[in-house]
Every structure is written in structure tokens, then in C-alpha cells.
């Protein structure tokens, strides 16, 4: 089967042993809107905050993000199939920056894994993808520390990050954002951090 994403330039590529080829592509807000809309509309994506939006509204949100220098969105493709949505952001330009002492070299990430297909649950899938994304953020983007801010009620996500080697930080309340181009309700979040030294063993 041909890869419909083969012609799109990747910002990061990784061949994970026993998992497959993973490519990180800059998100195309229009071309990728249908895929994203399917993902964010599902009940499992409740904490992503886009349940109930139309495909056009999803496209508009990411079109706006594409104008920012501090926030970026990527489509993660595994063996030619869409596998995840990755967002990176500069913590000092995000509401999380009001909630902890940002350090030089910090980068924030949000990761939404695609729902399982007909084959059902895929053991090790999330961990393998997250490892590639962390490698992209720390090594590909040359950063010192990744910060994540899952909702405290999203116990699965919090547990996943801790299993992946993240260290739990404080529970914080991210303030409401109410701007013409973006609205985010207040969120109680569990901060967690992963340093470059942790994954490289001090190298």
C-alpha cells in the first residue's frame, strides 16, 4: 500500500526497533482536519477539550496555531498511517508558565494518540510513540526538559507519563484563557517533567 504522506517533508524520523517507522510532519490544518476531527470527537479524547466541534472549527483552531511562533502542531505518522497529534509549546508563552518556575531549555508537549483500529488494543503502542516524541522534543529540538500538564482527572495519562520516566511535579490550576481566537477553561493539572539527562544517562 502506498504511503499518502510520503511526499510531505518530516521534521523528525525514527525507526524504532520492533515498532516501525515514525515520521513527524508539520500539521496541515486543512488537509489533516478530517483525521483530527475523528480523533478529537471521540469520548476517549474528552480531556483534549474539542468534543462537539465541527471539522471546520478544528481546522480553524490549528490554522490559528500555525500563525504562532511559540506553539506548533505535528501529525505523527507510523508506517504511513496517522498515529498521533503532537503539540509543542514554549512554556513561558503558555498559561502553564504562570504555574511553575520555567527554566531555560524547557519545552511543553501535548500528545493525542489515535484510537485503536480494527485490530484492537496495541500493547506497547503508546509507550513507543511517546518515547519517539520525547526524543524529538529533547534531541531533535535540542531542549533540556519536557513538561506535560495532563488534567488531574485523566489518571491514565498521568500514570503513563510516570511509567515513561517523568517525575511528578505539583498539582496546579491553569487559569482560564478567554481571547477572540482561543478559549480554554480553567484546568486542574498534574505537572510532570522529564530531563534530557534521564533519557541519555548524563550524556
N, C-alpha and C positions, 0 to 999 in steps of 0.2 A: 504494500500500500504506500502511495506517495505521501510525502510529508507536506501538508499545505502551508507550513510555517518555514520551510527550508529557505525561502528567498528573503526572509527577514533577518537582518543582522542582529546577532546576540551581543549583549554586553558581558556575558559570562557563560562559559560552557564547562561542563564537568562530566566525566564518565565515572560513575560510581560503581565500584565492584559489586557484582551480584544484584545491581538495581537497574542500571541503564544509563542512557544519555540524558542529561538535563541541560536545557538551554534557558537563559534568562533574557527575555525580549522586552524592549521598551513597549509599554502598553499602547495600543492604537485604540483610543476611546470609542471610535465609531466601529471599526472592523471587529473589535473584541466585545462590543456591548452585549450581543446576544448570549455569548458564553457567560459573561459576568452576571447578566441578569438571571440566568438559570441558577447560578450558584448562590447569589445573594438572596434569592426569593425563597429558598428552602428553609424549613424550620431549624435545621442544624446551623444555619447562618444567622440566627436571631441576634447574636451579640455583635454581628458586623454592622447592624443598625440600618439596613437597607430593605428590610421586609416591606412589601407593599409598594415599592417604587416601580415605575414603568421602565421599560428598556431605554426609552428616550431620556428619562431622568437620570438613570445610571450613566448613560453616555455623557450627559451634561456635567455630572459631578467630576468625571475623570477628564473631560475636556478642560474644566476649570483647573484641576490639579496640574494638568500639562503646562499651564502658564506659570507655575510656581518654580522658583529655583531651589526651594527648601524641601519640597515634598515630591516624591517620584513614585510611579506605579509601573509594575512589570508583570507580564504574563510568563509564567513558568511552564515550559513545555518538556514533557518526558517522552522520549522516543516518538516525537511527532504529535503527541496528544496533549491538549491543555491539562495541566495538573494542579496549578495553584495561582493565586493572585498574591503578589508581594508588593507591599508599600514600604518605602523607606522615608525617613524624615529627619531633619535636624531638630533635636530636642529643644534647643533654645528658641526655635521658631514655632514651637508647638505648645499646646496647653500643658503637656506633661512637664515642660521646662519650669513651670511655676510650682512644681510639686517635689522637686528634688534638686540637689546641687549638681548641675550639669558640669561635666569635666571635658577638657579638650579631647577630641577623638571619639566622643560618644556618637552613636547613631541609633535611631529608633527604627523598629520594624513592626509591621502588621502582616500576618500571613493567614490567608484563607485557602485551605486545601479543598480541591474539587471533591464532590461527593463520589462515593464508590459507584462503579458502573455495574453491569450485569454480573460481573464476576464476584461481586460482594466485597466483604471486608478484606483488606490487603495488609497482612501483618508486616510491620516494619516500614510501611509506606510513608507515614507522616514523619517518623524519625529520620529516614533517609533524605526526604525533601528538606526538612528543617536544617539538617546538617549542611546541605549544599547552600542553602540560603544564608546561614550563618557564615560559611566560608566566603561567600560572595561579599557580604557586608564587611567582614573584618579584613579579609585579604584582598579581594577584588577592589574594594573601595578604600582600602588602607586605613581602617579605623582601629581604635584600641578597645572599644567596649560597645556591646549591643545592649540596648534597653528595650524591654517589652512591657506593655501595660494592660494585660487582659482584665476583663471585668472579674471582680472577686467571686461573682456567682458562677462564672464559667470555670468550674472546678476541673474539667477535663483539660482545658488549655493550660491552666496554672500547673497542674500535675505534669503535663507533657514538657513544659519548659524546664521544670525542676529535674525531670528524668534526663533531659538533654544536657544537663550540666550547669544550668543557670542557677544563680544564687538569689534567693528571695530577698527583696528589699522591703520597704514599708508599704502598708496599705495607705492609699491616698485618695482624695476626692478631686477628680479632674473637673475644672469649672465648666459651666455651660458656655458654649460659643454660639452667638446669635448674630450672624452677619448676613448681608444680602446674598452672598454666594455660598454660604455654608451655615448649617445649623447642627450643633452637636449638643445633646442633653448632658447634664451633669452625670458623671460616671464614677462609681467607687471602683478603684483599680488596685490590683496587686502588681507592684513593680518587681521586676526581676532583671538581673544583669549577667552577662557572660563576657569575660575578657578574652582578648587575643592570647594572653599567656595561658589561659585554661586550655584552649584547644591546641596550642602549639607546644605546650610543656616548657614555656620560658624561652622558646626560640624567637 
